[in-house]
Amino acid sequence: MATPTMNRSDLTALQACPAEVQEILHAVASGAELTFGQGLLLATAEGLALDALVAVADQLRRETVGDAITFVVNRNINFTNVCFVGCSFCGFARGPGAADAYSLSFEEVVRRAREAWERGATEVCVQGGLPRDLDGFFYRDLLCAIKHAIPGMHVHAFSPMEIDYGVTKTGMALRDYLQMMKDEGLGSIPGTAAEILDDRVRKELSPNKLPAARWVEIITTAHELGIPTTSTMMYGHVEEPADWVRHMFLLRTIQKRTGGFTEFVPLGFIHEKTRLYRHGGARPGAKREEHLRVHALARVLLHGAIKNLQVSWVKLGFETSLACLQAGANDFSGTLMEESISKAAGATFGENVSPEEFRSRIRSIGRVPAERSTTYKIRRVFDEPEHDPQSAAPQLPRAPAESHVPYIEGAY
């Protein structure tokens, strides 16, 4: 293992941790793929063992992607909060008759996308709830509206759950449906709706959610068609460390077969306003050490497969995000400009962050900021603070009240 770049405290932690952990960390740093038992031992690391895991994960990050911390200028658009699925961990979804149920028109989604483009965004991330009355070609038509208005905008949209719903509603074959979406300009798919890819856990979280095998089928079919996706894992609820390891190993297997994952994003469970926490026996999210452990474990277990490891600042906050960016992660996520889903579950870390603030926080830990595209092409590296541009602030004016219209049965 290339240890000279590790600082003295990191070397001390590695040398002082249990011999079994030392052996595993030396093995992965030498390029070995770990067994489930080895992964589980790291997933439960504490004290000096956790310090050593973090140090080696950060070293692997440095060797794999260098010292730049990337971010993307993007906007989230959640087009409706009406959903029948009933996930117990979700504070965002509403029934169609709820006072605060809403749906955005195509015109309003396009307006928000154009507004983001004018402020320097290169991506819109578009997702929403699943209304029962959704038209089968709604996702296609929404995609077409955005791409017609703003051809250069990358549309990162429609989770595997939404793709599955579109397939069900249209009656099309999965491969044909995805090819249609690609032909109409779909740039990439969020690898959300993964939660934990184990049906035992998924039944506790949401009995109506698509099975793990269907998530895998949709993701791998997208990859085979040349549609890249992200990958995610939600932790801090009813799962156990063994579930993390199995989940990451499954993602590693998919990536070795398809190469279609652009990144892995650990998503800490936001518990405050969810039924899963209030009535379902979930723990109240993860603590700081667990966040560090999950991110470092991901870098180690996915080493040689998925290069990019993203922090979700809206779920972690900036302080913990920066700690995880020194524990194997290399991407700060996006500006978002607006964020509804985490906020609805109780997240309190804000809805947007400016590129200037990203750059400042990245430099605060001695790293180099770089703006990227959705698929990790570097658009600009910001080597010197004095040469930084003053980009348009992503804080956008609140959408006019008439654009955030109440949900109307049959609107889709």
FENURFEN-V368842 format. One record per residue. RES is the residue in one letter. PSI is psi in whole degrees, 0 to 359 (999 if undefined). OMEGA is omega in degrees with one decimal (NA if undefined). D_LAST is the distance of its C-alpha to the last C-alpha in whole Angstrom. Layout:
# FENURFEN-V368842
res:RES psi:PSI omega:OMEGA d_last:D_LAST
res:RES psi:PSI omega:OMEGA d_last:D_LAST
This chain:
# FENURFEN-V368842
res:M psi:140 omega:-179.5 d_last:56
res:A psi:91 omega:-176.0 d_last:57
res:T psi:348 omega:-175.4 d_last:58
res:P psi:331 omega:-178.5 d_last:59
res:T psi:352 omega:177.3 d_last:56
res:M psi:138 omega:-180.0 d_last:56
res:N psi:174 omega:-172.3 d_last:57
res:R psi:320 omega:-178.6 d_last:60
res:S psi:324 omega:177.3 d_last:58
res:D psi:317 omega:177.7 d_last:55
res:L psi:321 omega:178.6 d_last:58
res:T psi:316 omega:179.3 d_last:60
res:A psi:318 omega:-179.8 d_last:57
res:L psi:317 omega:-178.0 d_last:57
res:Q psi:335 omega:-176.0 d_last:60
res:A psi:349 omega:-177.0 d_last:60
res:C psi:164 omega:-178.3 d_last:58
res:P psi:145 omega:-175.0 d_last:58
res:A psi:323 omega:-178.6 d_last:60
res:E psi:320 omega:178.4 d_last:57
res:V psi:318 omega:176.3 d_last:54
res:Q psi:314 omega:-177.6 d_last:56
res:E psi:317 omega:180.0 d_last:57
res:I psi:315 omega:-177.1 d_last:53
res:L psi:322 omega:175.1 d_last:52
res:H psi:322 omega:-179.8 d_last:55
res:A psi:313 omega:-177.9 d_last:54
res:V psi:326 omega:177.9 d_last:50
res:A psi:340 omega:177.5 d_last:52
res:S psi:3 omega:175.1 d_last:54
res:G psi:5 omega:-178.6 d_last:51
res:A psi:145 omega:171.3 d_last:50
res:E psi:133 omega:-173.2 d_last:47
res:L psi:157 omega:173.9 d_last:48
res:T psi:169 omega:177.7 d_last:48
res:F psi:316 omega:-179.3 d_last:45
res:G psi:319 omega:178.0 d_last:48
res:Q psi:318 omega:178.4 d_last:49
res:G psi:320 omega:-179.9 d_last:46
res:L psi:322 omega:177.7 d_last:46
res:L psi:319 omega:177.8 d_last:49
res:L psi:326 omega:-178.2 d_last:47
res:A psi:344 omega:179.4 d_last:44
res:T psi:16 omega:-177.4 d_last:47
res:A psi:142 omega:177.4 d_last:49
res:E psi:163 omega:173.9 d_last:50
res:G psi:228 omega:-178.4 d_last:53
res:L psi:329 omega:177.8 d_last:55
res:A psi:319 omega:177.0 d_last:53
res:L psi:319 omega:176.9 d_last:50
res:D psi:318 omega:-179.8 d_last:51
res:A psi:319 omega:177.4 d_last:52
res:L psi:314 omega:179.3 d_last:49
res:V psi:316 omega:-178.3 d_last:47
res:A psi:316 omega:-179.1 d_last:50
res:V psi:321 omega:177.0 d_last:50
res:A psi:318 omega:179.7 d_last:46
res:D psi:324 omega:176.0 d_last:47
res:Q psi:318 omega:177.5 d_last:50
res:L psi:320 omega:176.2 d_last:47
res:R psi:314 omega:-178.5 d_last:45
res:R psi:317 omega:-178.4 d_last:47
res:E psi:329 omega:-173.8 d_last:49
res:T psi:314 omega:-173.5 d_last:45
res:V psi:0 omega:178.2 d_last:43
res:G psi:197 omega:-173.0 d_last:46
res:D psi:358 omega:177.4 d_last:46
res:A psi:143 omega:169.2 d_last:43
res:I psi:121 omega:-174.4 d_last:40
res:T psi:161 omega:171.9 d_last:37
res:F psi:161 omega:178.7 d_last:34
res:V psi:142 omega:174.6 d_last:31
res:V psi:110 omega:-173.7 d_last:30
res:N psi:174 omega:175.4 d_last:26
res:R psi:134 omega:172.4 d_last:23
res:N psi:137 omega:173.1 d_last:20
res:I psi:111 omega:177.0 d_last:17
res:N psi:105 omega:-165.3 d_last:15
res:F psi:342 omega:172.7 d_last:11
res:T psi:151 omega:174.3 d_last:10
res:N psi:10 omega:178.3 d_last:13
res:V psi:128 omega:-174.8 d_last:11
res:C psi:137 omega:-179.6 d_last:12
res:F psi:354 omega:-168.8 d_last:14
res:V psi:319 omega:174.1 d_last:17
res:G psi:38 omega:177.2 d_last:19
res:C psi:130 omega:-175.5 d_last:22
res:S psi:345 omega:-179.2 d_last:25
res:F psi:4 omega:-173.2 d_last:25
res:C psi:129 omega:173.4 d_last:22
res:G psi:3 omega:-173.2 d_last:22
res:F psi:321 omega:-170.7 d_last:19
res:A psi:148 omega:176.4 d_last:17
res:R psi:155 omega:170.4 d_last:16
res:G psi:160 omega:-175.7 d_last:15
res:P psi:337 omega:-179.0 d_last:12
res:G psi:1 omega:-177.9 d_last:15
res:A psi:147 omega:-177.8 d_last:17
res:A psi:328 omega:-177.7 d_last:18
res:D psi:17 omega:173.4 d_last:18
res:A psi:141 omega:-178.1 d_last:14
res:Y psi:162 omega:171.5 d_last:12
res:S psi:140 omega:177.6 d_last:9
res:L psi:138 omega:174.9 d_last:10
res:S psi:161 omega:174.2 d_last:10
res:F psi:319 omega:-178.7 d_last:11
res:E psi:321 omega:-179.7 d_last:14
res:E psi:321 omega:176.2 d_last:15
res:V psi:315 omega:178.9 d_last:14
res:V psi:320 omega:178.4 d_last:16
res:R psi:316 omega:179.8 d_last:19
res:R psi:322 omega:178.3 d_last:19
res:A psi:317 omega:179.5 d_last:20
res:R psi:320 omega:177.9 d_last:22
res:E psi:319 omega:178.5 d_last:24
res:A psi:317 omega:179.1 d_last:25
res:W psi:318 omega:-179.1 d_last:26
res:E psi:340 omega:178.3 d_last:28
res:R psi:14 omega:172.9 d_last:30
res:G psi:4 omega:179.1 d_last:31
res:A psi:142 omega:174.6 d_last:28
res:T psi:355 omega:-176.1 d_last:28
res:E psi:142 omega:162.1 d_last:24
res:V psi:135 omega:175.7 d_last:21
res:C psi:115 omega:-170.9 d_last:20
res:V psi:117 omega:176.5 d_last:16
res:Q psi:164 omega:178.5 d_last:15
res:G psi:181 omega:175.5 d_last:12
res:G psi:178 omega:-179.2 d_last:12
res:L psi:93 omega:175.7 d_last:10
res:P psi:147 omega:-178.4 d_last:8
res:R psi:330 omega:-174.6 d_last:9
res:D psi:20 omega:-179.1 d_last:6
res:L psi:132 omega:174.0 d_last:5
res:D psi:143 omega:-175.5 d_last:5
res:G psi:329 omega:-176.9 d_last:9
res:F psi:18 omega:-179.6 d_last:9
res:F psi:312 omega:-176.6 d_last:7
res:Y psi:318 omega:177.7 d_last:10
res:R psi:314 omega:-175.6 d_last:12
res:D psi:323 omega:176.5 d_last:11
res:L psi:317 omega:176.5 d_last:11
res:L psi:314 omega:-179.5 d_last:14
res:C psi:322 omega:-179.6 d_last:16
res:A psi:317 omega:179.9 d_last:15
res:I psi:312 omega:-175.8 d_last:17
res:K psi:327 omega:177.1 d_last:20
res:H psi:319 omega:-177.2 d_last:20
res:A psi:324 omega:-175.3 d_last:21
res:I psi:79 omega:-174.2 d_last:23
res:P psi:329 omega:-176.8 d_last:24
res:G psi:352 omega:-177.9 d_last:27
res:M psi:132 omega:173.9 d_last:24
res:H psi:125 omega:178.8 d_last:24
res:V psi:111 omega:178.4 d_last:20
res:H psi:104 omega:-163.8 d_last:21
res:A psi:155 omega:166.8 d_last:18
res:F psi:100 omega:179.2 d_last:16
res:S psi:165 omega:175.3 d_last:18
res:P psi:329 omega:176.6 d_last:19
res:M psi:318 omega:178.2 d_last:17
res:E psi:320 omega:176.6 d_last:14
res:I psi:315 omega:179.0 d_last:16
res:D psi:320 omega:179.5 d_last:17
res:Y psi:319 omega:177.3 d_last:13
res:G psi:319 omega:177.7 d_last:12
res:V psi:315 omega:179.6 d_last:16
res:T psi:316 omega:-176.1 d_last:15
res:K psi:324 omega:-178.2 d_last:12
res:T psi:336 omega:-174.4 d_last:13
res:G psi:9 omega:179.9 d_last:17
res:M psi:159 omega:170.5 d_last:18
res:A psi:148 omega:-177.7 d_last:22
res:L psi:311 omega:-176.1 d_last:21
res:R psi:320 omega:179.5 d_last:24
res:D psi:320 omega:-179.9 d_last:22
res:Y psi:313 omega:179.5 d_last:19
res:L psi:322 omega:177.6 d_last:20
res:Q psi:320 omega:176.3 d_last:22
res:M psi:315 omega:-179.0 d_last:20
res:M psi:319 omega:176.8 d_last:18
res:K psi:316 omega:-179.3 d_last:22
res:D psi:330 omega:-179.4 d_last:22
res:E psi:0 omega:172.7 d_last:19
res:G psi:9 omega:176.3 d_last:21
res:L psi:122 omega:-175.3 d_last:20
res:G psi:322 omega:-179.3 d_last:23
res:S psi:166 omega:-176.0 d_last:23
res:I psi:133 omega:173.3 d_last:22
res:P psi:134 omega:179.6 d_last:22
res:G psi:40 omega:176.8 d_last:24
res:T psi:184 omega:-173.3 d_last:23
res:A psi:10 omega:178.3 d_last:22
res:A psi:319 omega:-175.5 d_last:26
res:E psi:252 omega:169.2 d_last:27
res:I psi:126 omega:-174.7 d_last:30
res:L psi:64 omega:176.7 d_last:30
res:D psi:121 omega:-172.6 d_last:32
res:D psi:335 omega:175.8 d_last:31
res:R psi:314 omega:178.9 d_last:33
res:V psi:321 omega:-177.5 d_last:32
res:R psi:326 omega:178.6 d_last:28
res:K psi:328 omega:175.6 d_last:29
res:E psi:324 omega:-176.7 d_last:30
res:L psi:318 omega:-175.9 d_last:27
res:S psi:97 omega:-178.4 d_last:24
res:P psi:337 omega:-177.4 d_last:25
res:N psi:358 omega:-178.4 d_last:21
res:K psi:154 omega:179.6 d_last:21
res:L psi:145 omega:-179.7 d_last:22
res:P psi:159 omega:-179.3 d_last:25
res:A psi:319 omega:-177.9 d_last:28
res:A psi:325 omega:179.0 d_last:28
res:R psi:321 omega:175.4 d_last:25
res:W psi:313 omega:-179.6 d_last:24
res:V psi:318 omega:-179.2 d_last:28
res:E psi:316 omega:-178.8 d_last:27
res:I psi:315 omega:-179.1 d_last:23
res:I psi:313 omega:-177.2 d_last:26
res:T psi:325 omega:176.7 d_last:29
res:T psi:318 omega:175.8 d_last:27
res:A psi:313 omega:179.4 d_last:25
res:H psi:317 omega:-178.7 d_last:29
res:E psi:333 omega:179.3 d_last:30
res:L psi:2 omega:179.2 d_last:28
res:G psi:19 omega:175.6 d_last:29
res:I psi:111 omega:179.9 d_last:26
res:P psi:157 omega:177.0 d_last:27
res:T psi:161 omega:167.0 d_last:26
res:T psi:177 omega:171.9 d_last:27
res:S psi:147 omega:-175.9 d_last:28
res:T psi:167 omega:170.7 d_last:28
res:M psi:128 omega:175.6 d_last:30
res:M psi:130 omega:-176.8 d_last:30
res:Y psi:162 omega:177.8 d_last:33
res:G psi:21 omega:-175.8 d_last:35
res:H psi:259 omega:-177.9 d_last:33
res:V psi:358 omega:-176.8 d_last:35
res:E psi:171 omega:178.2 d_last:36
res:E psi:163 omega:-179.8 d_last:39
res:P psi:326 omega:178.4 d_last:41
res:A psi:327 omega:178.3 d_last:41
res:D psi:324 omega:176.0 d_last:37
res:W psi:313 omega:-175.1 d_last:37
res:V psi:314 omega:179.5 d_last:40
res:R psi:319 omega:180.0 d_last:38
res:H psi:311 omega:-178.9 d_last:35
res:M psi:323 omega:177.3 d_last:36
res:F psi:322 omega:177.7 d_last:39
res:L psi:316 omega:177.3 d_last:35
res:L psi:320 omega:178.8 d_last:34
res:R psi:319 omega:178.7 d_last:37
res:T psi:315 omega:178.1 d_last:38
res:I psi:314 omega:-176.9 d_last:34
res:Q psi:322 omega:178.8 d_last:35
res:K psi:331 omega:-179.8 d_last:39
res:R psi:320 omega:-169.9 d_last:37
res:T psi:329 omega:-175.7 d_last:34
res:G psi:19 omega:-171.8 d_last:35
res:G psi:352 omega:178.8 d_last:31
res:F psi:128 omega:175.7 d_last:31
res:T psi:334 omega:-173.3 d_last:32
res:E psi:167 omega:170.3 d_last:32
res:F psi:134 omega:-177.1 d_last:32
res:V psi:103 omega:171.7 d_last:31
res:P psi:132 omega:-177.2 d_last:32
res:L psi:108 omega:178.1 d_last:30
res:G psi:135 omega:179.9 d_last:32
res:F psi:125 omega:172.9 d_last:30
res:I psi:115 omega:-163.3 d_last:30
res:H psi:334 omega:-161.1 d_last:31
res:E psi:315 omega:-172.3 d_last:31
res:K psi:26 omega:-176.7 d_last:28
res:T psi:148 omega:176.8 d_last:27
res:R psi:327 omega:-179.5 d_last:27
res:L psi:320 omega:179.0 d_last:29
res:Y psi:316 omega:-175.0 d_last:32
res:R psi:324 omega:-173.8 d_last:32
res:H psi:351 omega:-170.9 d_last:32
res:G psi:2 omega:175.2 d_last:32
res:G psi:12 omega:177.8 d_last:36
res:A psi:152 omega:173.5 d_last:34
res:R psi:161 omega:-173.4 d_last:37
res:P psi:61 omega:179.5 d_last:36
res:G psi:184 omega:-178.2 d_last:35
res:A psi:150 omega:172.3 d_last:37
res:K psi:173 omega:-174.3 d_last:41
res:R psi:316 omega:-178.6 d_last:42
res:E psi:324 omega:179.4 d_last:44
res:E psi:322 omega:175.5 d_last:41
res:H psi:314 omega:179.2 d_last:39
res:L psi:317 omega:-177.4 d_last:42
res:R psi:316 omega:-178.4 d_last:43
res:V psi:316 omega:-178.4 d_last:39
res:H psi:318 omega:178.5 d_last:39
res:A psi:319 omega:178.2 d_last:43
res:L psi:319 omega:179.7 d_last:42
res:A psi:316 omega:178.8 d_last:39
res:R psi:319 omega:-177.2 d_last:41
res:V psi:312 omega:-175.3 d_last:44
res:L psi:333 omega:-179.0 d_last:42
res:L psi:5 omega:-179.9 d_last:40
res:H psi:131 omega:-177.9 d_last:43
res:G psi:357 omega:-179.9 d_last:43
res:A psi:291 omega:-179.5 d_last:40
res:I psi:115 omega:-172.8 d_last:37
res:K psi:322 omega:-169.1 d_last:39
res:N psi:131 omega:-178.3 d_last:36
res:L psi:118 omega:-172.2 d_last:36
res:Q psi:143 omega:169.9 d_last:34
res:V psi:147 omega:175.6 d_last:34
res:S psi:93 omega:-174.0 d_last:31
res:W psi:332 omega:-178.6 d_last:33
res:V psi:337 omega:177.7 d_last:30
res:K psi:328 omega:-175.1 d_last:31
res:L psi:334 omega:-167.8 d_last:34
res:G psi:165 omega:-173.7 d_last:36
res:F psi:319 omega:-176.3 d_last:38
res:E psi:311 omega:179.8 d_last:41
res:T psi:325 omega:176.6 d_last:40
res:S psi:315 omega:179.7 d_last:38
res:L psi:323 omega:176.8 d_last:41
res:A psi:319 omega:179.4 d_last:43
res:C psi:332 omega:175.2 d_last:41
res:L psi:353 omega:171.2 d_last:41
res:Q psi:15 omega:179.9 d_last:45
res:A psi:27 omega:175.3 d_last:44
res:G psi:338 omega:-179.3 d_last:43
res:A psi:157 omega:-178.0 d_last:39
res:N psi:2 omega:-178.1 d_last:39
res:D psi:137 omega:-174.1 d_last:36
res:F psi:8 omega:-179.3 d_last:35
res:S psi:213 omega:-173.5 d_last:31
res:G psi:172 omega:-178.7 d_last:29
res:T psi:335 omega:178.1 d_last:29
res:L psi:310 omega:-179.8 d_last:26
res:M psi:326 omega:169.9 d_last:26
res:E psi:148 omega:-176.6 d_last:23
res:E psi:127 omega:-174.5 d_last:23
res:S psi:322 omega:-167.6 d_last:21
res:I psi:310 omega:178.7 d_last:21
res:S psi:320 omega:179.6 d_last:25
res:K psi:319 omega:-179.0 d_last:25
res:A psi:333 omega:179.2 d_last:23
res:A psi:352 omega:176.6 d_last:25
res:G psi:4 omega:178.6 d_last:28
res:A psi:141 omega:-175.2 d_last:29
res:T psi:18 omega:-173.3 d_last:32
res:F psi:12 omega:175.2 d_last:33
res:G psi:172 omega:-176.5 d_last:30
res:E psi:347 omega:-178.2 d_last:27
res:N psi:160 omega:174.1 d_last:29
res:V psi:140 omega:-177.3 d_last:32
res:S psi:156 omega:173.2 d_last:34
res:P psi:324 omega:178.8 d_last:35
res:E psi:318 omega:-179.9 d_last:39
res:E psi:321 omega:173.8 d_last:38
res:F psi:310 omega:-176.9 d_last:38
res:R psi:318 omega:-179.4 d_last:41
res:S psi:315 omega:-178.2 d_last:43
res:R psi:324 omega:177.2 d_last:42
res:I psi:317 omega:179.4 d_last:42
res:R psi:336 omega:-178.6 d_last:46
res:S psi:341 omega:176.5 d_last:47
res:I psi:20 omega:173.5 d_last:47
res:G psi:25 omega:-179.4 d_last:49
res:R psi:172 omega:-173.4 d_last:46
res:V psi:124 omega:178.3 d_last:45
res:P psi:147 omega:176.0 d_last:42
res:A psi:130 omega:174.8 d_last:40
res:E psi:138 omega:-177.3 d_last:36
res:R psi:169 omega:168.5 d_last:34
res:S psi:177 omega:178.1 d_last:31
res:T psi:323 omega:-176.8 d_last:29
res:T psi:21 omega:171.3 d_last:31
res:Y psi:27 omega:166.0 d_last:34
res:K psi:130 omega:-177.1 d_last:36
res:I psi:121 omega:179.3 d_last:38
res:R psi:324 omega:179.1 d_last:37
res:R psi:135 omega:173.0 d_last:40
res:V psi:132 omega:-177.1 d_last:43
res:F psi:80 omega:-175.5 d_last:44
res:D psi:320 omega:-173.2 d_last:48
res:E psi:124 omega:-178.8 d_last:49
res:P psi:323 omega:-175.6 d_last:48
res:E psi:345 omega:179.6 d_last:50
res:H psi:4 omega:-177.7 d_last:48
res:D psi:139 omega:174.1 d_last:44
res:P psi:158 omega:170.8 d_last:42
res:Q psi:94 omega:-177.2 d_last:40
res:S psi:163 omega:178.8 d_last:37
res:A psi:132 omega:-177.8 d_last:34
res:A psi:137 omega:-178.3 d_last:33
res:P psi:356 omega:175.1 d_last:30
res:Q psi:113 omega:-175.4 d_last:30
res:L psi:153 omega:175.2 d_last:27
res:P psi:148 omega:177.4 d_last:27
res:R psi:141 omega:178.1 d_last:24
res:A psi:141 omega:177.8 d_last:21
res:P psi:145 omega:-173.8 d_last:21
res:A psi:323 omega:-176.8 d_last:20
res:E psi:344 omega:179.5 d_last:18
res:S psi:341 omega:-178.9 d_last:16
res:H psi:66 omega:-165.2 d_last:15
res:V psi:150 omega:175.6 d_last:13
res:P psi:151 omega:178.7 d_last:13
res:Y psi:136 omega:178.3 d_last:10
res:I psi:124 omega:179.2 d_last:9
res:E psi:130 omega:-179.1 d_last:8
res:G psi:1 omega:-177.7 d_last:5
res:A psi:338 omega:-177.9 d_last:4
res:Y psi:999 omega:NA d_last:0
